Amino acid sequence: METEKITTVSQNTPAQVTQTTKTVSTPPVKTEHPQKVYDTKKTIFRTYQIIWYVLGVIETLLTFRILLKLLDANMGSPFVSLIYIVTDPLALPFSGIFGVTYVTNGAYFEWSTLVGMIVYLLIAFALVQLMQLMKPTNPQEVDEKVENV
């Protein structure tokens, strides 16, 4: 907080001198309570972690799907069936974008699932960047970021 003192001297009559001093201070910047800012940043950070965790699970499942199809895994196996059942809703929006590349008689590479993995990565990145816009900032952080641009 910056303080400036202004002194005025008025001489109404030669025998009398009046001195008035008033203090002028710049108004403080209104900021949020530090605990509230910390809680907000903590919530946003946890949201980042959840987004990246969910993306990791989706990417892992889709990778299993690609590998199982590439290796022509037995559809009768419970694990293979589980992976296909869980990943069908994730891969369905991208099916038919590209054809499949056959490696052997039954094995093939699903390009559309790979496109889906890229799209899900971009969606997660966009969500994290959107959350970054909601993060509270302080004057020092703004000065630092604007100076570096």
C-alpha positions as CSV (number, residue, x, y, z in Angstrom):
1,M,0.0,0.0,0.0
2,E,1.5,3.3,-1.1
3,T,1.0,6.4,1.1
4,E,1.5,9.9,0.0
5,K,1.4,12.9,2.3
6,I,0.1,16.2,1.1
7,T,0.8,19.3,3.1
8,T,-0.9,22.6,2.5
9,V,0.0,25.9,4.2
10,S,-2.4,28.8,4.1
11,Q,-1.6,32.2,5.3
12,N,-4.8,34.1,5.9
13,T,-3.2,36.8,8.0
14,P,0.4,37.5,8.5
15,A,0.3,36.6,12.2
16,Q,-1.4,33.2,11.7
17,V,-0.1,30.2,9.8
18,T,-2.3,27.1,9.4
19,Q,-0.8,23.8,8.3
20,T,-3.0,20.9,7.2
21,T,-1.7,17.5,6.5
22,K,-3.8,14.7,5.0
23,T,-2.7,11.2,4.0
24,V,-3.8,9.9,0.6
25,S,-3.4,6.2,0.0
26,T,-4.0,4.2,-3.1
27,P,-7.0,1.9,-2.8
28,P,-5.9,-1.7,-2.1
29,V,-6.5,-4.3,-4.8
30,K,-9.4,-6.4,-3.9
31,T,-8.3,-10.0,-3.7
32,E,-9.9,-13.3,-2.6
33,H,-9.0,-14.9,0.6
34,P,-5.9,-17.1,0.2
35,Q,-7.6,-20.2,1.4
36,K,-10.4,-19.8,-1.1
37,V,-7.9,-19.3,-3.9
38,Y,-6.0,-22.5,-2.7
39,D,-9.3,-24.5,-2.6
40,T,-10.2,-23.4,-6.1
41,K,-6.8,-24.2,-7.5
42,K,-6.8,-27.6,-5.7
43,T,-10.2,-28.4,-7.2
44,I,-9.0,-27.5,-10.7
45,F,-5.8,-29.6,-10.2
46,R,-7.9,-32.6,-9.0
47,T,-10.1,-32.2,-12.1
48,Y,-7.0,-32.2,-14.3
49,Q,-5.9,-35.5,-12.6
50,I,-9.3,-37.0,-13.2
51,I,-9.4,-36.0,-16.8
52,W,-6.0,-37.5,-17.5
53,Y,-6.8,-40.7,-15.5
54,V,-10.0,-41.3,-17.5
55,L,-8.1,-40.6,-20.7
56,G,-5.4,-43.1,-19.6
57,V,-8.1,-45.8,-19.0
58,I,-9.8,-45.1,-22.4
59,E,-6.5,-45.2,-24.3
60,T,-5.4,-48.4,-22.5
61,L,-8.7,-50.1,-23.4
62,L,-8.5,-49.0,-27.0
63,T,-4.9,-50.1,-27.2
64,F,-5.9,-53.5,-26.0
65,R,-8.7,-53.5,-28.6
66,I,-6.2,-52.7,-31.4
67,L,-3.7,-55.3,-30.3
68,L,-6.4,-58.1,-29.9
69,K,-7.8,-57.4,-33.3
70,L,-4.3,-57.2,-34.8
71,L,-3.4,-60.6,-33.2
72,D,-6.7,-62.2,-34.2
73,A,-7.6,-63.0,-30.5
74,N,-10.2,-65.7,-29.8
75,M,-13.7,-64.0,-29.4
76,G,-14.7,-66.9,-27.2
77,S,-12.2,-65.8,-24.5
78,P,-13.9,-63.9,-21.7
79,F,-11.2,-61.3,-21.5
80,V,-11.3,-60.6,-25.3
81,S,-15.1,-60.4,-25.1
82,L,-15.0,-58.0,-22.2
83,I,-12.5,-55.7,-24.0
84,Y,-14.7,-55.7,-27.1
85,I,-17.9,-55.0,-25.1
86,V,-16.3,-52.2,-23.2
87,T,-14.6,-50.6,-26.1
88,D,-17.4,-50.9,-28.7
89,P,-19.2,-47.7,-27.5
90,L,-15.8,-45.9,-27.5
91,A,-14.9,-47.0,-31.0
92,L,-18.3,-46.9,-32.6
93,P,-18.4,-43.1,-33.4
94,F,-15.2,-43.6,-35.5
95,S,-16.0,-46.8,-37.2
96,G,-16.1,-46.6,-41.0
97,I,-13.8,-43.5,-41.2
98,F,-11.1,-45.7,-42.8
99,G,-11.1,-49.2,-44.0
100,V,-9.2,-51.9,-42.1
101,T,-5.8,-53.2,-43.1
102,Y,-5.7,-57.0,-43.1
103,V,-2.5,-58.5,-41.8
104,T,-3.5,-62.2,-42.1
105,N,-6.7,-64.1,-42.8
106,G,-8.5,-63.0,-39.5
107,A,-6.2,-60.4,-38.1
108,Y,-6.6,-56.7,-39.0
109,F,-5.6,-53.2,-37.9
110,E,-8.5,-50.9,-37.1
111,W,-7.4,-47.4,-38.2
112,S,-10.7,-45.9,-37.0
113,T,-9.9,-46.9,-33.4
114,L,-6.5,-45.2,-33.7
115,V,-8.3,-42.0,-34.9
116,G,-10.6,-42.3,-31.9
117,M,-7.6,-42.5,-29.6
118,I,-6.3,-39.3,-31.1
119,V,-9.7,-37.5,-30.8
120,Y,-10.1,-38.6,-27.2
121,L,-6.6,-37.2,-26.5
122,L,-7.5,-33.9,-28.1
123,I,-10.8,-33.7,-26.1
124,A,-8.9,-34.3,-22.8
125,F,-6.4,-31.6,-23.7
126,A,-9.1,-29.1,-24.6
127,L,-10.9,-29.8,-21.3
128,V,-7.7,-29.2,-19.3
129,Q,-7.1,-25.9,-21.2
130,L,-10.7,-24.8,-20.5
131,M,-10.1,-25.5,-16.8
132,Q,-6.9,-23.5,-17.0
133,L,-9.0,-20.5,-18.0
134,M,-11.0,-20.8,-14.8
135,K,-8.0,-20.9,-12.6
136,P,-7.8,-17.8,-10.3
137,T,-4.8,-15.6,-10.9
138,N,-3.0,-13.0,-8.9
139,P,-1.5,-9.8,-10.1
140,Q,2.1,-11.2,-10.1
141,E,1.1,-14.1,-12.2
142,V,-0.7,-11.8,-14.7
143,D,2.4,-9.5,-14.9
144,E,4.7,-12.5,-15.4
145,K,2.6,-14.0,-18.2
146,V,2.0,-10.7,-20.0
147,E,5.7,-9.8,-19.8
148,N,6.7,-13.1,-21.4
149,V,4.3,-12.8,-24.4
